[in-house]
Amino acid sequence: MHQLAFLVLPEFQNLSLAAAIEPLFVANWLAQERLFAWRIVSADGKPVRASNGVVTPVEGDLSAAEVCRTIFVLASFDFAAELPAPVVPWLRRLGRFGAALGGIENGSLALAEAGLLDGHVATIHWDNLTGFQERYPAVRAVPQLYAFSGDRITCAGSSAILDMMVAWIARQGDEGLAREVADHLLFGRVRPGATEQRGGAQRRAEDAEVARAVAIMRENLDEKLLCAEIARLLGLSLRQLERRFKRELGRSVQQEYLLLRMAKAHQLLQQTTLSVTEVAFSCGFPSLEYFSRQYRAAFGCRPSADRRQSTTAPVLRQSPARQTPAR
């Protein structure tokens, strides 16, 4: 029997816990044998409030997880403010003793904070990837669904947890059982870990030239290019490029570029300790005053007031792409 523990940190996503446990339950049920046993723990042994307000009971504190071979850390909102002090040294100790350690969504941040992902390929939800790369440059961060790297497991969260857990069951030596679990969970096919995350600002444009232009913008967020220069690099006139952007995204080239830079600034402010000035210049804003004015217009607050990734913090939303009228 393989024993696992799920360490839930305050403001974790309730969905994440259910998605991680259900494949294990289905595997036991199909095998008619207790192949996997699990327990839910918290840092202090007390119930933990999830981000949706549900209070989750636990089966003990950190010591209750130490008999387990595999430990997953589940975290989501307000990671820096809600990380209990004992967790990082405890994870380091488990790492020294050879435990398999996993991070789900912002649980990857806890492993990285403990230095347990240095040199490893690791992933995290796309909305936290920018801050993750900035804070932990020794980690080989990738924008994929999940990653197995030695005895480290990381997952972007949400629906990818089901894929990751089914793949993990297969890695325990029973690929046939894993396929059965996937069938009962109504998977058409378990997505490979290297599958790229897609969502929010990362969505792809259908127009190839618009997609190329957005890629150029992403590569030049710190030193802003002129829109005419982007058009020139694509072999188009600025007017042609503007028409394509309006048709595809419902925004001008300049508006899309500003949105991308603002998205990065928003992530760096909430996810790192960089100063507001450092964030402004790393996102291509020519002055702190201009950056603050644009930020207030977008989020209704000063950049200095947006330093926590909590459920009450401002959210960057993108209006849906304008659809091309049917002919």
N, C-alpha and C positions, 0 to 999 in steps of 0.2 A: 504494500500500500504506500502510495506517495502522498506525503503530508505537505500541504501548502498553507500559507497564512496570507491574509490580505490586511495590510495596515492602511486604515482609512484616516486621512488627515482632514481637519475641519474644512468645510466648503468643498469637499470632493463631490463628483457627480454621481448621483444615485444610480443612474443608468450604467455606469462603468462597473459597479459591483455586481449587478445582476448579470451583465453580459459576460463577466469573467467567471462567475460561478455556474451559470446554467449549462455550458458545455460539459463541465465536470459531472454535474448531476446526471445529464443524459448519458454520458459514457458509463457511469456506474449502473444506471438502469438497464441499458442495453446489454452490458456484460453480465448482469445479475450477480455482480460482485463489487465489493467496495474497493475499487482500484485507486480512487482518490479520496482523501479526506481533507477538509479545509476548516479553518477557523478565521473569524474576523476579529482583529485587535485594534486598539487605539494606543496612543502614547501613554495614557494614564489609566487605561482600563475603564474609562467612563464613556457613555454613549456619545456619538459624534453627529453633529448637524451637517447634513448635506446642503449643497447649494440651492436645492429646491425646497428647503425647509424641513424635509423629513429627518427625524432623529433616528439614527441607526444604533441599535444595541450591539454590544461587542462581547467577546468571550474572554477578555482579559487584556492585560497591558503588554508591553513589549516582551516581557519574559515568557509570555504564553506562546510566542511565535518561535522561540529559539530551538524547539525540537523539530521544526519543519525544515524540509530540504529546499523548498522554494518559497521565497517571500516576494510578494508584489506590493508596491507602494502606490496608493491611489490618491491623487491630489488634483485640484482644479483651480478654483478662484483664490485670489489673495494668498498665493503661496508664501511669499516672503513674510507676511504678517502672521500667518497661521502655522508656520513650521515649528512644532514644539522642540525645545532645546535638546532633549535627550536623543532625538531621532538620528541626527547626523553621526555622532560617535557610535551609536548602536549599530548603524548600517556599516560603518567602517570595520567594526569588530566582526560582524557577520561575514564581511568580505574577506577578512584575513583568515577566517576559518573555513572558507570554501563554499559558502552557501550560494545557491543560484538566486540572483536578485533581479527583480523586474520593476520597471516604472511604467505606469499607465497614465497617459496624458501628462499633467505636471508632476506626476510621480517621478518622471525622468529627471526633473530638476533636483529632487531630493538625492538621487543617486549621483548626479553630477556635482552637487554641493559637497558630497562626501568624498569626491575624487575617484569614484568607482567607475566612471565612464571614460576616464582619460585614455586616449588611444583606441577606444572602441567606436564602432559604428553605432549610432543611436539616433532615435527619432523622437519627435514630440509633435503635438498638434501644430498645423501650419501657422496658426495665429500667434504662436509663441516661439516660432523658429528663429526669428530675427533676434529677439532678446537672448535666446538660448545660445546662439552662435557668438554673440557679443560677450556674454558672461563666462562661457566655458570654451575658449578657443582650442583647448587640448582635446575636446571631444569631436569626433568626426560626424557632425550632425548632418542628417539627410532628410529630405522632405518626403519620406515614404510612409506606408501604413504601419509597419512594425519591423523590428530588426532583432535577429538573434546574433549575438557577438560573444563567443565563448560562453561564459556563464552569466552573461548580462542579457536581459530581455527588455526592450522598450517598445511602446506602442503609442500611436497618436491619439487613441481614444475612440469613443463613440462606436460606430458599427465595426471599425477595424478590430475591436477587442474580440469579437466573435471569430473573425478570421485568424487572429493571433492564437487564441486558445485552442481552436481546432488544429492548427499547425503544431502547436506545442504538444497536444495529445499524440499526434503522429510521431513527433520526435521522441516520445517515450517508448516507441517501439511497436506501435500497433496502428499502421496506416489504414488498415481495413476498418477498424473501429472509428478512427477519425472520419473516414468517409461516411460511415453510418450516422455519426453525430451530425455531420454537415447536412445529410439528407433530412434528418428529423428537425433540424433548425431551418429547413427550407432554403438552404443555400443552392443556387444554381452551380456555383463553383467557388471554392475557397480562393480568395485573392492572394497572390504571392506577396510576401512582405515588401518586396521592392516596388510594388505598385505605387505610383505617384499619388500623393494627396491632391485633391482638387477642391477648391472652395473659396468663397469670398473673393478677395482681390486676385487669387491665383487662377481663376477660371480662364479658359482659353477663348480667344476670339476665333470665329469661323473664317473671317477674312484673313488670308495668309499675310497680306501686307500689314494689316492692323496688328496681328500677332507679332510680326517681326518688329514693328515700331514699339510695341509695349515691351518686348524683350530688350530693345536698345535702351528704353527708359529705365528699366529695372537695373541695367548694368551701369547706369549713370545717374544714380539718385544723389550721390554726394556732390558731384560737379555737374550742374544742370546744363544740358545742351539746348541750343536754340531749336525751336520746332522746325524752322526751315532747314537746319542741318540734319535733323532726323529724316525729313523728306528727301533730302539730297542723298543720304546714305542708302535710301531705298530706291533711288532712281525715279522719284515722283516729284511733281510740283507740290508745294504746300497746299494749294487749293485742292488738288486731287486727294491728298492725304486727309484733309479736313472733311471732305465729302464722305470718304470711307469711314472715318471715325464717327461722324454724325449718324450714318446709316447703321453701323455695327453696334456702337455703344451709346448713342444718344448724347454724346459729349464731344467737345472740341479736343484737339490734340493737347492744348494747354491745360484744359480741365482734367483730362486723364492723367497727365504728368503730375499735376498738383495733388491729385488724389493719391497716387502712388507714393509720393514723397510724404504726404500727410499720414498715410497708413504706417509707413516706417517710423516716423516720428512718434506716433501714438504708441506703437509697440515698444520702442526704446524707452519712452518716458515711463510706461507702466511696468516694464519688465527688467530694467537695468537701473544702476545708480549713476549713470552718466548725468552730468549737469544739463540744465535746459539749454545753455549756450552750446555745449558739445553736441547735443541732439540736433539743434537748429543747423549748425554748420555741416554735420554729417549727413543731413538730408537735403543739402543744396540750397538752403535759405540764405540770402545775402546779408541779412541783418537780424538781430534778435527781435527788434521792434516789429519788422515785417512778419517774422515767424509768429510772434505772439498774437498779432492782429489776425492772421489767417487762422490760427489755432482757435482763437476765441470765436471766430465766425463759424468754424466747423463744429465745435464741441460745446460752445456756450460757457467755457471756463478758461482760465489762464493755463498755460502748460505746466506751471509749477503746482497747480492744484490737481493735476491728473497723474499722480505717481503711484497709484495702487490699482491692480487688476482685480477689482472686486465686482460683485454683482450690481453695485450702485454706481460704478464708475461710468463715464461716457463711453459710448459704443460707436465705432465707425461703421456705418452702413452705406452700401452702394445702391443707387437706384437701379432697377432692372434695365438691361439693355433694351433699346428700342427695337421693336420688331420691324423687319422689312415688309411693307405692305404687299399683299398678294397681288399678282398681275392677272 
